Amino acid sequence: MEPIGYIVMQHATRRDRPVQAYGRWMARIPEVYRESVLEQFCENPLLVDEDPLCLYTLKHYHSLMLMAMEARKPIFLLTEVKIAASMK
């Protein structure tokens, strides 16, 4: 089996940017992935946003969990109608 890349999850933001500590961890991911998984030395590590091996950045949907709990539905079954109904 050959790895094709990695996925990161966006952490909660503060003023439209990741929390500083999480930002430092994210900055290390491309280099550590290449060295630990692909066994390649990385002279000039890329940022996650620029790395072609970063397959996707999942958004942090912390409010969806609460909406799903109020609607008593799993997150993947929420629709705009169900979300609006749970907000009433």
Backbone as a ProteinNet text record, in pm:
[ID]
protein_1_A
[PRIMARY]
MEPIGYIVMQHATRRDRPVQAYGRWMARIPEVYRESVLEQFCENPLLVDEDPLCLYTLKHYHSLMLMAMEARKPIFLLTEVKIAASMK
[TERTIARY]
84.2	0	89.8	52.2	131.5	47.2	97.2	20.6	7.7	-108.1	-129.7	-132.7	-139.8	-142.8	-204	-237.2	-292.9	-406.6	-487.4	-599.1	-579.6	-603	-594.8	-732	-754.3	-879	-849	-921.3	-905.9	-950.7	-871.8	-906	-986.8	-1043.9	-1119.3	-1031.9	-1093.2	-1016.8	-1040	-947.3	-957.6	-921.5	-1016.1	-994.9	-951.1	-1022.6	-999.8	-863.2	-804.1	-677.9	-677.5	-603.3	-599.9	-537.7	-575.8	-514.2	-364.5	-283.2	-139.1	-73.3	-107.6	-44.7	-79.5	-204.1	-243.5	-176.8	-159.7	-91	50.9	120	256.3	256.1	156.9	147.9	118.6	25.9	-7.7	111.7	193.1	310.2	411	411.5	507	458.1	330.3	272.3	336.9	350.7	409.8	549.2	633.9	770.5	771.2	697.1	694	631.3	528.5	465.9	568.4	641	739.8	850.2	899.9	1010.7	965.5	851.8	809.7	734.3	651.9	569.2	636.8	681.4	740.4	890.7	952.6	1096.6	1175.3	1132.6	1200.8	1252	1372.4	1425.1	1363.5	1327.1	1259.3	1341.3	1405.7	1486.9	1401.4	1305.4	1219.1	1073.8	1030.9	894.5	790.9	683.9	573.4	475.2	389.6	277.3	168.7	83.3	-24.1	-108.3	-138.7	-223	-158.5	-26.8	46	90.5	77.1	129.5	37.6	88	4.1	-32.4	40.7	8.7	-102.7	-138.9	-253.3	-377.9	-448.1	-562.9	-682.6	-699.3	-816	-797.8	-856.1	-861.6	-1007.1	-1039.4	-1176.3	-1204.8	-1318.9	-1357	-1401	-1386.1	-1425.2	-1571.4	-1658.9	-1801.7	-1850.5	-1796.8	-1832.2	-1979.1	-2041.7	-2181.9	-2275.6	-2231.6	-2317.2	-2347	-2252.3	-2274.4	-2392.4	-2396.5	-2507.6	-2639.7	-2637.9	-2760.2	-2809.4	-2717.5	-2754.9	-2813.6	-2757.4	-2809.7	-2950.7	-2972.7	-3105.3	-3207.2	-3165.2	-3255.5	-3267.9	-3184	-3179.9	-3156.4	-3059.5	-3021.7	-2869.4	-2814.2	-2670.1	-2636.2	-2516.5	-2476.4	-2499.2	-2468.9	-2480	-2623.6	-2723.5	-2863.2	-2926.5	-2848.4	-2902.3	-2927.5	-3037.5	-3068.1	-3096.5	-3108.3	-3136.5	-3268.2	-3367	-3498	-3485	-3411.8	-3394.9	-3313.1	-3214.8	-3134.1	-3220.3	-3299.4	-3387.1	-3489.2	-3543.2	-3641.2	-3579.2	-3453.6	-3389.8	-3352.8	-3347.1	-3311	-3431.1	-3552.2	-3673	-3689.8
-116.9	0	124.7	221.7	343.3	464.2	546	663	765.2	832.1	932.9	1074.8	1088.6	1221.6	1219.5	1337.3	1349.4	1450.5	1444.7	1535.8	1602.2	1732	1803.1	1859.4	1879.6	1940.5	2080	2174.1	2312.5	2324.4	2389.6	2407.7	2534.4	2553.9	2675.7	2796.9	2899.7	3018	3132.5	3221.6	3342.9	3456.9	3544.7	3656.9	3606.7	3510.1	3456.6	3392.3	3340.5	3267.2	3155.1	3047	2937.9	2983.5	2918.2	2944.6	2921.8	3006.2	3006.8	2870.8	2804.3	2674.1	2571.8	2569.7	2475.7	2511.9	2641.1	2685.3	2632.6	2627.5	2572.4	2423.1	2349.2	2206.3	2185.6	2264.2	2251.1	2280.9	2376.6	2413.8	2299.2	2211.5	2099.8	1979.1	1971	1851.4	1815.2	1907.1	1865.9	1804.3	1866	1815.6	1680.8	1669	1544	1431.4	1462.9	1361.1	1306.1	1397	1351.8	1268.8	1314.4	1243.6	1112.3	1110.8	992.4	890.9	938.5	846.1	812.4	915	892.4	867	889.6	873.3	956.5	1083.5	1178	1293.8	1339.6	1456.4	1580.9	1676.5	1796.5	1919.7	1982.9	2101.6	2224.8	2248	2365.6	2320.8	2299.6	2251.3	2353	2300.1	2382.3	2408.6	2505.8	2526.3	2426.6	2391.5	2295.7	2341.9	2471.1	2524.1	2510.2	2502.5	2494.1	2352.2	2260.8	2125.2	2040.3	1988.9	1903.7	1770.6	1733.1	1608.8	1627.4	1751.8	1777.2	1761.5	1652.4	1620.8	1710.5	1746.9	1826.9	1884.5	2000.2	2059.3	2060.5	1978.6	1973.3	2096.9	2155.7	2272.5	2229	2318.3	2290.6	2332.7	2236.2	2264.1	2241.1	2313.7	2290.5	2318.9	2412.2	2443.5	2337	2262.1	2157.8	2047	2019.1	1914.7	1952.4	2075.8	2120.6	2117.5	2159.7	2156.7	2013.7	1921.4	1781.4	1724.4	1762.2	1713.7	1767.3	1895.5	1953.3	1893.2	1862.7	1803.4	1652.7	1596.3	1451.9	1374	1424.4	1362.5	1358.6	1263.2	1266.8	1386.9	1438.3	1557.4	1539.3	1422.3	1402.8	1401.4	1396.5	1402.2	1540.1	1634.7	1769.3	1835.1	1904.5	1984.4	2125.7	2219.6	2357.5	2366.5	2286.7	2288.1	2238.1	2128.3	2073.1	2166.5	2232.2	2326.3	2443.8	2496.6	2609.8	2570.7	2449.1	2404	2389.4	2347.7	2330.8	2464.4	2569.7	2701.7	2773.7	2725.6	2790.6	2766.1
0	0	0	-80.5	-91.9	-50	43	86.7	-25.8	-30.4	-134.7	-78.7	52	111	248.9	296.5	431	431.6	535.5	555.9	691.4	697.7	825.2	859.3	986.5	1031.3	1082.3	1027.9	1070.5	1215.3	1295	1435.5	1450.1	1567.2	1594	1563.4	1509.3	1471.5	1568.3	1565.1	1645	1551.9	1526.9	1433.9	1296.6	1244.2	1109.8	1089.3	1195.2	1182.1	1285.1	1258.9	1356.8	1489	1595.6	1724.3	1708.7	1769.4	1745.4	1769.8	1878	1907.3	1799.8	1755.6	1651	1519.3	1493.6	1372.6	1364.6	1479.3	1481.6	1448.6	1501.5	1470.7	1322.4	1268.3	1125.7	1037.2	1076.3	996.1	987.1	1085.3	1086.1	1006.2	977.9	916.1	782.7	686.1	557.1	570.9	650.6	667.5	739	848.3	925.4	843	764.6	678.5	579.3	515.5	416.5	482	595.1	659.4	722.6	792.2	866.5	782	690.7	611.3	478.5	408.1	275.8	280.4	396.9	415.8	315.7	299.9	212.7	297.6	267	336.1	273.2	355.9	308.8	346.4	246.8	274.3	298.8	211.7	220.8	237.9	362.1	382.5	334.2	278.3	231.1	344.1	323.3	413.6	375.7	470.3	443.5	325.2	317.7	209.6	72.2	65.8	-60.3	-94.2	-0.2	-15.5	-103	-216.2	-301.1	-234.7	-129.2	-58.6	44.6	72.9	161.2	75.5	95.7	11.8	41.2	167.8	203.6	343.5	365.4	498.7	541.8	639.6	689.9	773.5	751.4	829.4	968.4	1063.1	1200.4	1218.2	1221.5	1231.7	1374.3	1469.3	1608.7	1637.3	1566.1	1592.2	1535.6	1434.7	1378	1478.9	1565.4	1665.7	1754.9	1798.1	1882.1	1806.2	1680.7	1600.3	1581.2	1557.3	1539.4	1667.7	1781	1908.5	1932.3	1901.8	1920	1824.5	1701.1	1603.2	1621.6	1708.3	1732.7	1603.8	1526.4	1399.1	1390.1	1315.2	1291.2	1202.4	1213	1138.2	988.4	934.8	790.3	739.9	830.5	789.2	811.1	858.1	877	741.6	732	614	661.8	569.7	608.7	684.6	643.2	709.5	853	872.9	1007.2	1096	1036.1	1114.6	1156.2	1062.9	1093.8	1200.6	1192.6	1290.6	1428.8	1434.4	1564.9	1628.5	1547.7	1597.7	1660.4	1635.6	1689.5	1836.2
[MASK]
++++++++++++++++++++++++++++++++++++++++++++++++++++++++++++++++++++++++++++++++++++++++

